[in-house]
Amino acid sequence: PSVNPPPLPQIHQTDSYEVASNKIFIQFKVYKKTALGTVLLDTGNLTHSLIDERFVQPLELKLAPAPIQLKAINDTPVSVKGILKDSLRIFVEGINQFVSIQPLVVEGLSFPL
């Protein structure tokens, strides 16, 4: 369904966040909430979408168990706290309708998305 998304603040970019003039970080807003976050566009991700537990906790979203083990690119284990029990609707910068995601909730993303 097409829904008019609320306006998102402009992203202030630095050279470290740009690759060939394309954004690799974009902003999102949680549907019917005031929460804003940043999305890393990771086309090389071979598992699930991830969200940091520090973003999820204030929203009081329910988690379901996720019997999965993940490792970072440097082979460091990633602490998976669970998966969102229900889909999370978000507005992503540049898209005129909401997107539903059901990410794994992890501890300590190096960039708290």
Gaussian input, Z-matrix of N, CA and C with variables (Angstrom, degrees):
# hf/3-21g

backbone

0 1
 N
 C     1     B1
 C     2     B2     1     A1
 N     3     B3     2     A2     1     D1
 C     4     B4     3     A3     2     D2
 C     5     B5     4     A4     3     D3
 N     6     B6     5     A5     4     D4
 C     7     B7     6     A6     5     D5
 C     8     B8     7     A7     6     D6
 N     9     B9     8     A8     7     D7
 C    10    B10     9     A9     8     D8
 C    11    B11    10    A10     9     D9
 N    12    B12    11    A11    10    D10
 C    13    B13    12    A12    11    D11
 C    14    B14    13    A13    12    D12
 N    15    B15    14    A14    13    D13
 C    16    B16    15    A15    14    D14
 C    17    B17    16    A16    15    D15
 N    18    B18    17    A17    16    D16
 C    19    B19    18    A18    17    D17
 C    20    B20    19    A19    18    D18
 N    21    B21    20    A20    19    D19
 C    22    B22    21    A21    20    D20
 C    23    B23    22    A22    21    D21
 N    24    B24    23    A23    22    D22
 C    25    B25    24    A24    23    D23
 C    26    B26    25    A25    24    D24
 N    27    B27    26    A26    25    D25
 C    28    B28    27    A27    26    D26
 C    29    B29    28    A28    27    D27
 N    30    B30    29    A29    28    D28
 C    31    B31    30    A30    29    D29
 C    32    B32    31    A31    30    D30
 N    33    B33    32    A32    31    D31
 C    34    B34    33    A33    32    D32
 C    35    B35    34    A34    33    D33
 N    36    B36    35    A35    34    D34
 C    37    B37    36    A36    35    D35
 C    38    B38    37    A37    36    D36
 N    39    B39    38    A38    37    D37
 C    40    B40    39    A39    38    D38
 C    41    B41    40    A40    39    D39
 N    42    B42    41    A41    40    D40
 C    43    B43    42    A42    41    D41
 C    44    B44    43    A43    42    D42
 N    45    B45    44    A44    43    D43
 C    46    B46    45    A45    44    D44
 C    47    B47    46    A46    45    D45
 N    48    B48    47    A47    46    D46
 C    49    B49    48    A48    47    D47
 C    50    B50    49    A49    48    D48
 N    51    B51    50    A50    49    D49
 C    52    B52    51    A51    50    D50
 C    53    B53    52    A52    51    D51
 N    54    B54    53    A53    52    D52
 C    55    B55    54    A54    53    D53
 C    56    B56    55    A55    54    D54
 N    57    B57    56    A56    55    D55
 C    58    B58    57    A57    56    D56
 C    59    B59    58    A58    57    D57
 N    60    B60    59    A59    58    D58
 C    61    B61    60    A60    59    D59
 C    62    B62    61    A61    60    D60
 N    63    B63    62    A62    61    D61
 C    64    B64    63    A63    62    D62
 C    65    B65    64    A64    63    D63
 N    66    B66    65    A65    64    D64
 C    67    B67    66    A66    65    D65
 C    68    B68    67    A67    66    D66
 N    69    B69    68    A68    67    D67
 C    70    B70    69    A69    68    D68
 C    71    B71    70    A70    69    D69
 N    72    B72    71    A71    70    D70
 C    73    B73    72    A72    71    D71
 C    74    B74    73    A73    72    D72
 N    75    B75    74    A74    73    D73
 C    76    B76    75    A75    74    D74
 C    77    B77    76    A76    75    D75
 N    78    B78    77    A77    76    D76
 C    79    B79    78    A78    77    D77
 C    80    B80    79    A79    78    D78
 N    81    B81    80    A80    79    D79
 C    82    B82    81    A81    80    D80
 C    83    B83    82    A82    81    D81
 N    84    B84    83    A83    82    D82
 C    85    B85    84    A84    83    D83
 C    86    B86    85    A85    84    D84
 N    87    B87    86    A86    85    D85
 C    88    B88    87    A87    86    D86
 C    89    B89    88    A88    87    D87
 N    90    B90    89    A89    88    D88
 C    91    B91    90    A90    89    D89
 C    92    B92    91    A91    90    D90
 N    93    B93    92    A92    91    D91
 C    94    B94    93    A93    92    D92
 C    95    B95    94    A94    93    D93
 N    96    B96    95    A95    94    D94
 C    97    B97    96    A96    95    D95
 C    98    B98    97    A97    96    D96
 N    99    B99    98    A98    97    D97
 C   100   B100    99    A99    98    D98
 C   101   B101   100   A100    99    D99
 N   102   B102   101   A101   100   D100
 C   103   B103   102   A102   101   D101
 C   104   B104   103   A103   102   D102
 N   105   B105   104   A104   103   D103
 C   106   B106   105   A105   104   D104
 C   107   B107   106   A106   105   D105
 N   108   B108   107   A107   106   D106
 C   109   B109   108   A108   107   D107
 C   110   B110   109   A109   108   D108
 N   111   B111   110   A110   109   D109
 C   112   B112   111   A111   110   D110
 C   113   B113   112   A112   111   D111
 N   114   B114   113   A113   112   D112
 C   115   B115   114   A114   113   D113
 C   116   B116   115   A115   114   D114
 N   117   B117   116   A116   115   D115
 C   118   B118   117   A117   116   D116
 C   119   B119   118   A118   117   D117
 N   120   B120   119   A119   118   D118
 C   121   B121   120   A120   119   D119
 C   122   B122   121   A121   120   D120
 N   123   B123   122   A122   121   D121
 C   124   B124   123   A123   122   D122
 C   125   B125   124   A124   123   D123
 N   126   B126   125   A125   124   D124
 C   127   B127   126   A126   125   D125
 C   128   B128   127   A127   126   D126
 N   129   B129   128   A128   127   D127
 C   130   B130   129   A129   128   D128
 C   131   B131   130   A130   129   D129
 N   132   B132   131   A131   130   D130
 C   133   B133   132   A132   131   D131
 C   134   B134   133   A133   132   D132
 N   135   B135   134   A134   133   D133
 C   136   B136   135   A135   134   D134
 C   137   B137   136   A136   135   D135
 N   138   B138   137   A137   136   D136
 C   139   B139   138   A138   137   D137
 C   140   B140   139   A139   138   D138
 N   141   B141   140   A140   139   D139
 C   142   B142   141   A141   140   D140
 C   143   B143   142   A142   141   D141
 N   144   B144   143   A143   142   D142
 C   145   B145   144   A144   143   D143
 C   146   B146   145   A145   144   D144
 N   147   B147   146   A146   145   D145
 C   148   B148   147   A147   146   D146
 C   149   B149   148   A148   147   D147
 N   150   B150   149   A149   148   D148
 C   151   B151   150   A150   149   D149
 C   152   B152   151   A151   150   D150
 N   153   B153   152   A152   151   D151
 C   154   B154   153   A153   152   D152
 C   155   B155   154   A154   153   D153
 N   156   B156   155   A155   154   D154
 C   157   B157   156   A156   155   D155
 C   158   B158   157   A157   156   D156
 N   159   B159   158   A158   157   D157
 C   160   B160   159   A159   158   D158
 C   161   B161   160   A160   159   D159
 N   162   B162   161   A161   160   D160
 C   163   B163   162   A162   161   D161
 C   164   B164   163   A163   162   D162
 N   165   B165   164   A164   163   D163
 C   166   B166   165   A165   164   D164
 C   167   B167   166   A166   165   D165
 N   168   B168   167   A167   166   D166
 C   169   B169   168   A168   167   D167
 C   170   B170   169   A169   168   D168
 N   171   B171   170   A170   169   D169
 C   172   B172   171   A171   170   D170
 C   173   B173   172   A172   171   D171
 N   174   B174   173   A173   172   D172
 C   175   B175   174   A174   173   D173
 C   176   B176   175   A175   174   D174
 N   177   B177   176   A176   175   D175
 C   178   B178   177   A177   176   D176
 C   179   B179   178   A178   177   D177
 N   180   B180   179   A179   178   D178
 C   181   B181   180   A180   179   D179
 C   182   B182   181   A181   180   D180
 N   183   B183   182   A182   181   D181
 C   184   B184   183   A183   182   D182
 C   185   B185   184   A184   183   D183
 N   186   B186   185   A185   184   D184
 C   187   B187   186   A186   185   D185
 C   188   B188   187   A187   186   D186
 N   189   B189   188   A188   187   D187
 C   190   B190   189   A189   188   D188
 C   191   B191   190   A190   189   D189
 N   192   B192   191   A191   190   D190
 C   193   B193   192   A192   191   D191
 C   194   B194   193   A193   192   D192
 N   195   B195   194   A194   193   D193
 C   196   B196   195   A195   194   D194
 C   197   B197   196   A196   195   D195
 N   198   B198   197   A197   196   D196
 C   199   B199   198   A198   197   D197
 C   200   B200   199   A199   198   D198
 N   201   B201   200   A200   199   D199
 C   202   B202   201   A201   200   D200
 C   203   B203   202   A202   201   D201
 N   204   B204   203   A203   202   D202
 C   205   B205   204   A204   203   D203
 C   206   B206   205   A205   204   D204
 N   207   B207   206   A206   205   D205
 C   208   B208   207   A207   206   D206
 C   209   B209   208   A208   207   D207
 N   210   B210   209   A209   208   D208
 C   211   B211   210   A210   209   D209
 C   212   B212   211   A211   210   D210
 N   213   B213   212   A212   211   D211
 C   214   B214   213   A213   212   D212
 C   215   B215   214   A214   213   D213
 N   216   B216   215   A215   214   D214
 C   217   B217   216   A216   215   D215
 C   218   B218   217   A217   216   D216
 N   219   B219   218   A218   217   D217
 C   220   B220   219   A219   218   D218
 C   221   B221   220   A220   219   D219
 N   222   B222   221   A221   220   D220
 C   223   B223   222   A222   221   D221
 C   224   B224   223   A223   222   D222
 N   225   B225   224   A224   223   D223
 C   226   B226   225   A225   224   D224
 C   227   B227   226   A226   225   D225
 N   228   B228   227   A227   226   D226
 C   229   B229   228   A228   227   D227
 C   230   B230   229   A229   228   D228
 N   231   B231   230   A230   229   D229
 C   232   B232   231   A231   230   D230
 C   233   B233   232   A232   231   D231
 N   234   B234   233   A233   232   D232
 C   235   B235   234   A234   233   D233
 C   236   B236   235   A235   234   D234
 N   237   B237   236   A236   235   D235
 C   238   B238   237   A237   236   D236
 C   239   B239   238   A238   237   D237
 N   240   B240   239   A239   238   D238
 C   241   B241   240   A240   239   D239
 C   242   B242   241   A241   240   D240
 N   243   B243   242   A242   241   D241
 C   244   B244   243   A243   242   D242
 C   245   B245   244   A244   243   D243
 N   246   B246   245   A245   244   D244
 C   247   B247   246   A246   245   D245
 C   248   B248   247   A247   246   D246
 N   249   B249   248   A248   247   D247
 C   250   B250   249   A249   248   D248
 C   251   B251   250   A250   249   D249
 N   252   B252   251   A251   250   D250
 C   253   B253   252   A252   251   D251
 C   254   B254   253   A253   252   D252
 N   255   B255   254   A254   253   D253
 C   256   B256   255   A255   254   D254
 C   257   B257   256   A256   255   D255
 N   258   B258   257   A257   256   D256
 C   259   B259   258   A258   257   D257
 C   260   B260   259   A259   258   D258
 N   261   B261   260   A260   259   D259
 C   262   B262   261   A261   260   D260
 C   263   B263   262   A262   261   D261
 N   264   B264   263   A263   262   D262
 C   265   B265   264   A264   263   D263
 C   266   B266   265   A265   264   D264
 N   267   B267   266   A266   265   D265
 C   268   B268   267   A267   266   D266
 C   269   B269   268   A268   267   D267
 N   270   B270   269   A269   268   D268
 C   271   B271   270   A270   269   D269
 C   272   B272   271   A271   270   D270
 N   273   B273   272   A272   271   D271
 C   274   B274   273   A273   272   D272
 C   275   B275   274   A274   273   D273
 N   276   B276   275   A275   274   D274
 C   277   B277   276   A276   275   D275
 C   278   B278   277   A277   276   D276
 N   279   B279   278   A278   277   D277
 C   280   B280   279   A279   278   D278
 C   281   B281   280   A280   279   D279
 N   282   B282   281   A281   280   D280
 C   283   B283   282   A282   281   D281
 C   284   B284   283   A283   282   D282
 N   285   B285   284   A284   283   D283
 C   286   B286   285   A285   284   D284
 C   287   B287   286   A286   285   D285
 N   288   B288   287   A287   286   D286
 C   289   B289   288   A288   287   D287
 C   290   B290   289   A289   288   D288
 N   291   B291   290   A290   289   D289
 C   292   B292   291   A291   290   D290
 C   293   B293   292   A292   291   D291
 N   294   B294   293   A293   292   D292
 C   295   B295   294   A294   293   D293
 C   296   B296   295   A295   294   D294
 N   297   B297   296   A296   295   D295
 C   298   B298   297   A297   296   D296
 C   299   B299   298   A298   297   D297
 N   300   B300   299   A299   298   D298
 C   301   B301   300   A300   299   D299
 C   302   B302   301   A301   300   D300
 N   303   B303   302   A302   301   D301
 C   304   B304   303   A303   302   D302
 C   305   B305   304   A304   303   D303
 N   306   B306   305   A305   304   D304
 C   307   B307   306   A306   305   D305
 C   308   B308   307   A307   306   D306
 N   309   B309   308   A308   307   D307
 C   310   B310   309   A309   308   D308
 C   311   B311   310   A310   309   D309
 N   312   B312   311   A311   310   D310
 C   313   B313   312   A312   311   D311
 C   314   B314   313   A313   312   D312
 N   315   B315   314   A314   313   D313
 C   316   B316   315   A315   314   D314
 C   317   B317   316   A316   315   D315
 N   318   B318   317   A317   316   D316
 C   319   B319   318   A318   317   D317
 C   320   B320   319   A319   318   D318
 N   321   B321   320   A320   319   D319
 C   322   B322   321   A321   320   D320
 C   323   B323   322   A322   321   D321
 N   324   B324   323   A323   322   D322
 C   325   B325   324   A324   323   D323
 C   326   B326   325   A325   324   D324
 N   327   B327   326   A326   325   D325
 C   328   B328   327   A327   326   D326
 C   329   B329   328   A328   327   D327
 N   330   B330   329   A329   328   D328
 C   331   B331   330   A330   329   D329
 C   332   B332   331   A331   330   D330
 N   333   B333   332   A332   331   D331
 C   334   B334   333   A333   332   D332
 C   335   B335   334   A334   333   D333
 N   336   B336   335   A335   334   D334
 C   337   B337   336   A336   335   D335
 C   338   B338   337   A337   336   D336

   B1=1.4487
   B2=1.5231
   B3=1.3123
   B4=1.4580
   B5=1.5209
   B6=1.3176
   B7=1.4594
   B8=1.5143
   B9=1.3163
   B10=1.4592
   B11=1.5159
   B12=1.3304
   B13=1.4637
   B14=1.5125
   B15=1.3182
   B16=1.4551
   B17=1.5286
   B18=1.3225
   B19=1.4645
   B20=1.5281
   B21=1.3196
   B22=1.4537
   B23=1.5209
   B24=1.3418
   B25=1.4520
   B26=1.5266
   B27=1.3115
   B28=1.4565
   B29=1.5198
   B30=1.3116
   B31=1.4591
   B32=1.5169
   B33=1.3062
   B34=1.4534
   B35=1.5099
   B36=1.3214
   B37=1.4497
   B38=1.5189
   B39=1.3180
   B40=1.4539
   B41=1.5147
   B42=1.3136
   B43=1.4539
   B44=1.5210
   B45=1.3413
   B46=1.4598
   B47=1.5272
   B48=1.3213
   B49=1.4517
   B50=1.5267
   B51=1.3174
   B52=1.4498
   B53=1.5165
   B54=1.3051
   B55=1.4568
   B56=1.5207
   B57=1.3106
   B58=1.4756
   B59=1.5262
   B60=1.3217
   B61=1.4655
   B62=1.5280
   B63=1.3057
   B64=1.4646
   B65=1.5236
   B66=1.3165
   B67=1.4585
   B68=1.5251
   B69=1.3159
   B70=1.4622
   B71=1.5215
   B72=1.3369
   B73=1.4512
   B74=1.5247
   B75=1.3198
   B76=1.4620
   B77=1.5148
   B78=1.3112
   B79=1.4615
   B80=1.5199
   B81=1.3421
   B82=1.4556
   B83=1.5156
   B84=1.3248
   B85=1.4560
   B86=1.5117
   B87=1.3269
   B88=1.4587
   B89=1.5248
   B90=1.3218
   B91=1.4653
   B92=1.5233
   B93=1.3254
   B94=1.4685
   B95=1.5318
   B96=1.3177
   B97=1.4697
   B98=1.5142
   B99=1.3244
   B100=1.4588
   B101=1.5210
   B102=1.3128
   B103=1.4645
   B104=1.5250
   B105=1.3343
   B106=1.4625
   B107=1.5089
   B108=1.3172
   B109=1.4539
   B110=1.5128
   B111=1.3054
   B112=1.4591
   B113=1.5190
   B114=1.3128
   B115=1.4559
   B116=1.5228
   B117=1.3121
   B118=1.4583
   B119=1.5182
   B120=1.3031
   B121=1.4589
   B122=1.5172
   B123=1.3187
   B124=1.4619
   B125=1.5187
   B126=1.3042
   B127=1.4608
   B128=1.5218
   B129=1.3254
   B130=1.4626
   B131=1.5173
   B132=1.3310
   B133=1.4544
   B134=1.5277
   B135=1.3198
   B136=1.4636
   B137=1.5270
   B138=1.3268
   B139=1.4630
   B140=1.5206
   B141=1.3136
   B142=1.4618
   B143=1.5228
   B144=1.3214
   B145=1.4611
   B146=1.5172
   B147=1.3258
   B148=1.4560
   B149=1.5158
   B150=1.3315
   B151=1.4538
   B152=1.5250
   B153=1.3101
   B154=1.4603
   B155=1.5205
   B156=1.3196
   B157=1.4682
   B158=1.5162
   B159=1.3482
   B160=1.4682
   B161=1.5191
   B162=1.3243
   B163=1.4620
   B164=1.5268
   B165=1.3205
   B166=1.4642
   B167=1.5352
   B168=1.3206
   B169=1.4718
   B170=1.5272
   B171=1.3365
   B172=1.4664
   B173=1.5288
   B174=1.3294
   B175=1.4629
   B176=1.5268
   B177=1.3310
   B178=1.4654
   B179=1.5307
   B180=1.3255
   B181=1.4602
   B182=1.5199
   B183=1.3041
   B184=1.4646
   B185=1.5273
   B186=1.3293
   B187=1.4560
   B188=1.5225
   B189=1.3014
   B190=1.4622
   B191=1.5319
   B192=1.3332
   B193=1.4669
   B194=1.5334
   B195=1.3039
   B196=1.4679
   B197=1.5207
   B198=1.3181
   B199=1.4663
   B200=1.5324
   B201=1.3162
   B202=1.4582
   B203=1.5205
   B204=1.2902
   B205=1.4640
   B206=1.5164
   B207=1.3254
   B208=1.4546
   B209=1.5177
   B210=1.3100
   B211=1.4616
   B212=1.5139
   B213=1.3237
   B214=1.4619
   B215=1.5222
   B216=1.3065
   B217=1.4593
   B218=1.5296
   B219=1.3439
   B220=1.4735
   B221=1.5290
   B222=1.3315
   B223=1.4678
   B224=1.5233
   B225=1.3336
   B226=1.4621
   B227=1.5267
   B228=1.3383
   B229=1.4753
   B230=1.5289
   B231=1.3302
   B232=1.4611
   B233=1.5241
   B234=1.3351
   B235=1.4628
   B236=1.5267
   B237=1.3382
   B238=1.4671
   B239=1.5230
   B240=1.3384
   B241=1.4659
   B242=1.5247
   B243=1.3271
   B244=1.4634
   B245=1.5087
   B246=1.3114
   B247=1.4620
   B248=1.5217
   B249=1.3208
   B250=1.4549
   B251=1.5214
   B252=1.3087
   B253=1.4642
   B254=1.5319
   B255=1.3113
   B256=1.4661
   B257=1.5158
   B258=1.2997
   B259=1.4565
   B260=1.5222
   B261=1.3048
   B262=1.4571
   B263=1.5234
   B264=1.3177
   B265=1.4613
   B266=1.5236
   B267=1.3192
   B268=1.4564
   B269=1.5260
   B270=1.3316
   B271=1.4498
   B272=1.5098
   B273=1.3147
   B274=1.4564
   B275=1.5227
   B276=1.3151
   B277=1.4563
   B278=1.5337
   B279=1.3284
   B280=1.4596
   B281=1.5172
   B282=1.3433
   B283=1.4678
   B284=1.5274
   B285=1.3242
   B286=1.4576
   B287=1.5182
   B288=1.3081
   B289=1.4603
   B290=1.5183
   B291=1.3208
   B292=1.4632
   B293=1.5199
   B294=1.3245
   B295=1.4568
   B296=1.5202
   B297=1.3129
   B298=1.4613
   B299=1.5210
   B300=1.3308
   B301=1.4621
   B302=1.5212
   B303=1.2960
   B304=1.4590
   B305=1.5357
   B306=1.3353
   B307=1.4647
   B308=1.5192
   B309=1.3201
   B310=1.4591
   B311=1.5117
   B312=1.3206
   B313=1.4636
   B314=1.5187
   B315=1.3259
   B316=1.4600
   B317=1.5206
   B318=1.3124
   B319=1.4572
   B320=1.5202
   B321=1.3290
   B322=1.4541
   B323=1.5041
   B324=1.3314
   B325=1.4622
   B326=1.5232
   B327=1.3283
   B328=1.4563
   B329=1.5138
   B330=1.3254
   B331=1.4552
   B332=1.5119
   B333=1.3404
   B334=1.4796
   B335=1.5213
   B336=1.3319
   B337=1.4562
   B338=1.5091
   A1=110.24
   A2=115.48
   A3=120.38
   A4=109.08
   A5=115.71
   A6=122.19
   A7=106.36
   A8=117.47
   A9=119.12
   A10=109.53
   A11=117.05
   A12=119.40
   A13=110.73
   A14=116.86
   A15=119.96
   A16=108.41
   A17=117.42
   A18=118.44
   A19=110.22
   A20=115.24
   A21=120.67
   A22=108.61
   A23=117.24
   A24=119.01
   A25=110.54
   A26=116.50
   A27=120.81
   A28=109.94
   A29=116.70
   A30=121.82
   A31=108.39
   A32=117.20
   A33=122.16
   A34=107.18
   A35=116.35
   A36=120.73
   A37=111.13
   A38=114.28
   A39=121.44
   A40=106.27
   A41=116.92
   A42=120.10
   A43=112.39
   A44=118.29
   A45=120.39
   A46=112.07
   A47=117.72
   A48=120.85
   A49=112.55
   A50=117.45
   A51=120.52
   A52=110.19
   A53=116.15
   A54=121.65
   A55=106.39
   A56=116.62
   A57=122.07
   A58=111.40
   A59=116.46
   A60=123.62
   A61=113.66
   A62=119.10
   A63=121.96
   A64=108.88
   A65=116.49
   A66=120.74
   A67=109.98
   A68=116.08
   A69=119.14
   A70=110.55
   A71=117.17
   A72=122.46
   A73=107.35
   A74=116.80
   A75=120.95
   A76=108.66
   A77=116.26
   A78=120.07
   A79=111.24
   A80=113.85
   A81=119.76
   A82=109.10
   A83=116.00
   A84=123.03
   A85=107.45
   A86=116.63
   A87=121.44
   A88=108.73
   A89=116.09
   A90=124.18
   A91=110.65
   A92=116.70
   A93=124.95
   A94=113.43
   A95=117.75
   A96=122.76
   A97=107.67
   A98=116.28
   A99=120.28
   A100=111.92
   A101=117.54
   A102=121.80
   A103=111.81
   A104=114.44
   A105=122.07
   A106=108.44
   A107=116.96
   A108=121.43
   A109=110.20
   A110=115.33
   A111=122.06
   A112=108.74
   A113=115.90
   A114=122.81
   A115=108.60
   A116=116.00
   A117=121.38
   A118=107.11
   A119=116.93
   A120=120.50
   A121=107.81
   A122=116.01
   A123=122.29
   A124=109.13
   A125=116.40
   A126=119.91
   A127=112.48
   A128=117.18
   A129=120.31
   A130=113.49
   A131=117.54
   A132=121.65
   A133=109.56
   A134=116.75
   A135=120.86
   A136=112.71
   A137=117.73
   A138=119.48
   A139=110.91
   A140=117.28
   A141=123.61
   A142=110.16
   A143=114.62
   A144=119.18
   A145=107.34
   A146=116.74
   A147=122.34
   A148=109.88
   A149=115.50
   A150=121.47
   A151=106.89
   A152=116.60
   A153=120.87
   A154=110.67
   A155=116.27
   A156=120.55
   A157=112.17
   A158=117.90
   A159=121.00
   A160=111.65
   A161=118.03
   A162=121.12
   A163=110.50
   A164=116.54
   A165=122.48
   A166=112.06
   A167=118.02
   A168=121.59
   A169=114.22
   A170=120.61
   A171=118.81
   A172=113.83
   A173=116.73
   A174=120.46
   A175=112.38
   A176=115.87
   A177=122.68
   A178=112.21
   A179=115.43
   A180=120.22
   A181=110.08
   A182=116.96
   A183=122.49
   A184=110.62
   A185=115.17
   A186=121.48
   A187=110.58
   A188=115.25
   A189=122.89
   A190=106.61
   A191=117.42
   A192=119.14
   A193=111.23
   A194=115.32
   A195=120.90
   A196=107.86
   A197=117.15
   A198=120.16
   A199=111.30
   A200=114.94
   A201=120.86
   A202=108.32
   A203=116.10
   A204=121.39
   A205=108.16
   A206=115.50
   A207=121.02
   A208=109.76
   A209=114.70
   A210=120.86
   A211=108.56
   A212=114.94
   A213=120.85
   A214=108.89
   A215=115.85
   A216=120.98
   A217=111.70
   A218=116.61
   A219=120.23
   A220=111.99
   A221=117.18
   A222=124.83
   A223=113.97
   A224=118.07
   A225=122.48
   A226=109.16
   A227=118.67
   A228=119.85
   A229=111.66
   A230=115.94
   A231=122.69
   A232=106.80
   A233=116.58
   A234=121.49
   A235=110.08
   A236=116.84
   A237=122.89
   A238=108.04
   A239=116.31
   A240=122.04
   A241=112.40
   A242=117.20
   A243=122.11
   A244=109.63
   A245=115.22
   A246=122.11
   A247=106.85
   A248=117.31
   A249=118.79
   A250=109.58
   A251=115.75
   A252=120.73
   A253=110.65
   A254=116.16
   A255=121.73
   A256=108.93
   A257=116.28
   A258=120.44
   A259=110.51
   A260=115.19
   A261=122.28
   A262=106.99
   A263=116.33
   A264=120.75
   A265=108.03
   A266=115.30
   A267=119.91
   A268=109.88
   A269=115.25
   A270=122.32
   A271=106.53
   A272=117.00
   A273=122.27
   A274=107.98
   A275=115.52
   A276=121.56
   A277=110.41
   A278=115.59
   A279=120.82
   A280=115.03
   A281=118.32
   A282=121.78
   A283=107.47
   A284=117.67
   A285=121.74
   A286=114.94
   A287=118.63
   A288=121.27
   A289=108.35
   A290=115.71
   A291=117.20
   A292=110.65
   A293=113.71
   A294=123.13
   A295=106.67
   A296=117.87
   A297=121.42
   A298=109.66
   A299=115.42
   A300=120.94
   A301=108.68
   A302=116.61
   A303=122.06
   A304=107.08
   A305=115.30
   A306=119.39
   A307=113.23
   A308=113.80
   A309=120.46
   A310=107.69
   A311=116.52
   A312=121.92
   A313=107.15
   A314=115.53
   A315=120.65
   A316=110.53
   A317=114.45
   A318=121.53
   A319=109.64
   A320=115.40
   A321=120.70
   A322=118.02
   A323=117.43
   A324=117.51
   A325=108.08
   A326=117.00
   A327=118.81
   A328=111.58
   A329=117.60
   A330=122.67
   A331=105.18
   A332=119.54
   A333=121.31
   A334=113.14
   A335=115.91
   A336=122.01
   A337=111.01
   D1=137.50
   D2=179.13
   D3=-85.87
   D4=126.32
   D5=-179.53
   D6=-131.83
   D7=138.37
   D8=177.89
   D9=-69.99
   D10=116.41
   D11=-179.51
   D12=-76.25
   D13=151.28
   D14=175.52
   D15=-69.77
   D16=152.92
   D17=178.66
   D18=-66.82
   D19=141.68
   D20=177.37
   D21=-104.51
   D22=146.72
   D23=177.30
   D24=-63.36
   D25=154.39
   D26=177.96
   D27=-65.18
   D28=145.90
   D29=176.44
   D30=-88.50
   D31=132.13
   D32=175.93
   D33=-94.37
   D34=111.97
   D35=-174.26
   D36=-98.67
   D37=151.17
   D38=169.62
   D39=-122.93
   D40=168.46
   D41=-178.68
   D42=-56.26
   D43=-31.35
   D44=-177.81
   D45=-70.56
   D46=-15.29
   D47=-179.87
   D48=-105.18
   D49=9.59
   D50=179.88
   D51=-121.24
   D52=140.57
   D53=174.07
   D54=-131.03
   D55=115.86
   D56=179.15
   D57=49.17
   D58=44.87
   D59=178.00
   D60=65.12
   D61=10.92
   D62=175.94
   D63=-105.58
   D64=142.03
   D65=178.43
   D66=-75.20
   D67=135.50
   D68=171.69
   D69=-107.64
   D70=-15.36
   D71=172.86
   D72=-116.36
   D73=128.82
   D74=174.16
   D75=-131.18
   D76=160.49
   D77=-177.49
   D78=-93.02
   D79=155.24
   D80=173.90
   D81=-138.65
   D82=158.94
   D83=175.77
   D84=-126.67
   D85=136.19
   D86=178.19
   D87=-75.07
   D88=132.22
   D89=-179.83
   D90=-56.47
   D91=128.63
   D92=178.47
   D93=61.04
   D94=22.94
   D95=176.07
   D96=-134.49
   D97=167.00
   D98=177.25
   D99=-94.16
   D100=0.03
   D101=-175.33
   D102=-70.45
   D103=129.28
   D104=174.38
   D105=-113.13
   D106=148.45
   D107=177.68
   D108=-147.13
   D109=-179.49
   D110=179.07
   D111=-122.28
   D112=136.23
   D113=179.75
   D114=-107.17
   D115=133.32
   D116=171.59
   D117=-96.38
   D118=120.37
   D119=177.71
   D120=-79.18
   D121=106.43
   D122=-173.99
   D123=-118.64
   D124=89.70
   D125=-177.54
   D126=-75.24
   D127=-9.45
   D128=178.88
   D129=-95.01
   D130=1.73
   D131=-179.40
   D132=-67.60
   D133=124.35
   D134=-177.59
   D135=-105.65
   D136=7.46
   D137=-178.83
   D138=-121.02
   D139=-107.07
   D140=-175.11
   D141=-122.77
   D142=165.12
   D143=167.51
   D144=-69.18
   D145=146.02
   D146=-178.98
   D147=-122.15
   D148=148.30
   D149=174.01
   D150=-139.90
   D151=143.02
   D152=-177.37
   D153=-77.61
   D154=141.44
   D155=179.97
   D156=-61.28
   D157=-25.99
   D158=178.73
   D159=-67.06
   D160=-24.64
   D161=176.01
   D162=-82.50
   D163=-36.87
   D164=-174.61
   D165=-74.64
   D166=-39.81
   D167=-173.19
   D168=-55.43
   D169=-48.91
   D170=-179.77
   D171=-64.55
   D172=-23.87
   D173=179.28
   D174=-81.98
   D175=-8.20
   D176=179.15
   D177=54.19
   D178=44.04
   D179=177.56
   D180=-82.54
   D181=142.17
   D182=-178.46
   D183=-81.30
   D184=142.55
   D185=178.58
   D186=-111.79
   D187=150.49
   D188=171.39
   D189=-114.39
   D190=153.86
   D191=177.59
   D192=-59.70
   D193=145.83
   D194=177.53
   D195=-132.40
   D196=93.55
   D197=-178.12
   D198=-75.56
   D199=71.27
   D200=-177.95
   D201=-138.39
   D202=145.06
   D203=175.81
   D204=-114.68
   D205=131.68
   D206=179.53
   D207=-121.13
   D208=152.08
   D209=173.20
   D210=-130.33
   D211=145.53
   D212=175.87
   D213=-73.58
   D214=171.66
   D215=-178.11
   D216=-58.98
   D217=-28.04
   D218=179.26
   D219=-90.47
   D220=15.34
   D221=177.01
   D222=74.22
   D223=10.41
   D224=175.92
   D225=-76.90
   D226=133.58
   D227=177.67
   D228=-62.76
   D229=142.32
   D230=175.86
   D231=-105.75
   D232=127.58
   D233=-178.51
   D234=-79.23
   D235=107.64
   D236=179.63
   D237=-91.31
   D238=120.63
   D239=179.99
   D240=-88.05
   D241=-20.80
   D242=-179.34
   D243=152.66
   D244=-168.31
   D245=176.18
   D246=-125.26
   D247=146.95
   D248=178.23
   D249=-57.69
   D250=131.57
   D251=-178.09
   D252=-65.64
   D253=-38.49
   D254=178.47
   D255=-118.81
   D256=155.39
   D257=176.40
   D258=-62.53
   D259=148.63
   D260=178.24
   D261=-109.20
   D262=124.72
   D263=178.48
   D264=-91.64
   D265=129.95
   D266=178.82
   D267=-134.14
   D268=152.35
   D269=168.82
   D270=-99.40
   D271=125.66
   D272=179.46
   D273=-104.04
   D274=136.47
   D275=179.85
   D276=-49.61
   D277=127.82
   D278=177.41
   D279=89.89
   D280=-3.74
   D281=178.52
   D282=-115.90
   D283=129.48
   D284=-172.71
   D285=-89.04
   D286=14.25
   D287=174.17
   D288=-144.38
   D289=161.02
   D290=-177.96
   D291=-74.77
   D292=158.34
   D293=178.12
   D294=-120.04
   D295=136.03
   D296=176.45
   D297=-98.21
   D298=130.24
   D299=178.09
   D300=-130.56
   D301=156.55
   D302=175.11
   D303=-137.68
   D304=75.15
   D305=-172.51
   D306=-79.82
   D307=160.68
   D308=167.23
   D309=-73.75
   D310=142.51
   D311=177.18
   D312=-100.24
   D313=123.39
   D314=-175.54
   D315=-124.44
   D316=161.94
   D317=179.23
   D318=-96.81
   D319=130.43
   D320=168.13
   D321=69.22
   D322=47.33
   D323=170.87
   D324=-57.95
   D325=142.12
   D326=-177.62
   D327=-65.30
   D328=-27.74
   D329=171.38
   D330=-121.72
   D331=107.30
   D332=-170.43
   D333=-68.54
   D334=87.67
   D335=-177.59
   D336=-77.16

